Amino acid sequence: MSFKTIDRHIIDMERTHPEATGELSGLLTDIALAGKIIGHEVNRAGLVDVLGLTGTENVHGEAVKKLDIFSHDTLVNIISGGRGEIYMLGSEEMEHPLSLKDTIPGGKYIINFDPLDGSSNIDANVSVGTIFSILRKYPNANVSETDMCRQRGIQQVAAGYIIYGSSTMFVYTAGQGVHGFTLDPGLGEFILSHEHIQTPKRGKMYSINEGNSNKWNDGVRRYISYLKEDNSADKRPYSARYIGSLVADFHRNLLYGGIFLYPEDKTNPEGKLRLLYEANPLAMLIEHAGGLASDGHRRILEIDPADLHQRVPLIIGSQYDVELACKFIQGKIST
């Protein structure tokens, strides 16, 4: 059996682009290193003082977990102290982006990230993860720092996530397929375990918080009822699988097929998930794996961000399932 590390894989992918300079490869390697450190801390969370709340709130008014801060600081320190690839950092935990132009002249890339998605579940030993999005710096020097980070998803050059669960996995795309690497704790290396991931065109599972069902619009309510109907000829009913950790739900559906929905509702008319830090990177991944991502009406990757912390509804997963869900949401199917 042959083994390929993530470093080797990134270098091999780079060789297919003669114009590549190695800077994006270096950035991905730095993110992988941060993932190893965060994964190690997550795995020993019950043994050290990193569980529980810090007593503060983030920019969204949410209680901050100690591991949120650890993950955020680890990513910032490693990426900003790397090989000079980064011009600016945007984080779900920061109100404003962090510019590195004075300390790292010549940086070409911008990275937006959610340092620890699903951290509200960490005390219950549920899988959590880091989500990242990489963009190019605008060549126009007159563009504001906010606008540098606030780019459409189709402008991403790479995206991915690191999931910390029964094993730690790094999954990414740089436009040449979606690839997954599993951390070998003995070697301390991410080893290629899932090459050219393709999600099934149709799944058998749906993921949604049904505790919010009384807040859904009629289209979402009809779609979920449709999935529960008994119709063997149409491969229904679907199975409900909802973890409550976006990375974990997405990762399962990516591999096995299915649909994840966090729609708009009466409490969150603009949606709940963040466009730049969660929806855009996962949308890039699912599209390169053969799936789709929508807010119910628009392709996620084509939405113009109006704010750094903009929220959106997210319907993401297998192509057939997302297309059908959007038809229900748009009122094109009323039964």
Secondary structure as UniProt FT lines:
FT   HELIX           6..15
FT   TURN            18..19
FT   HELIX           23..43
FT   HELIX           45..47
FT   TURN            48..50
FT   STRAND          53..57
FT   TURN            59..60
FT   STRAND          63..65
FT   HELIX           66..80
FT   STRAND          86..91
FT   TURN            92..93
FT   STRAND          98..99
FT   TURN            101..103
FT   TURN            105..106
FT   STRAND          109..117
FT   HELIX           119..124
FT   STRAND          128..136
FT   TURN            141..142
FT   HELIX           145..149
FT   HELIX           153..155
FT   STRAND          156..164
FT   STRAND          168..173
FT   STRAND          178..184
FT   TURN            185..188
FT   STRAND          189..194
FT   STRAND          205..207
FT   HELIX           210..215
FT   HELIX           218..228
FT   HELIX           232..234
FT   STRAND          239..240
FT   HELIX           246..256
FT   STRAND          259..262
FT   TURN            269..270
FT   STRAND          273..274
FT   HELIX           275..279
FT   HELIX           280..288
FT   TURN            289..290
FT   STRAND          292..294
FT   HELIX           300..302
FT   TURN            308..309
FT   STRAND          311..312
FT   STRAND          314..317
FT   HELIX           319..329
FT   TURN            330..331
//
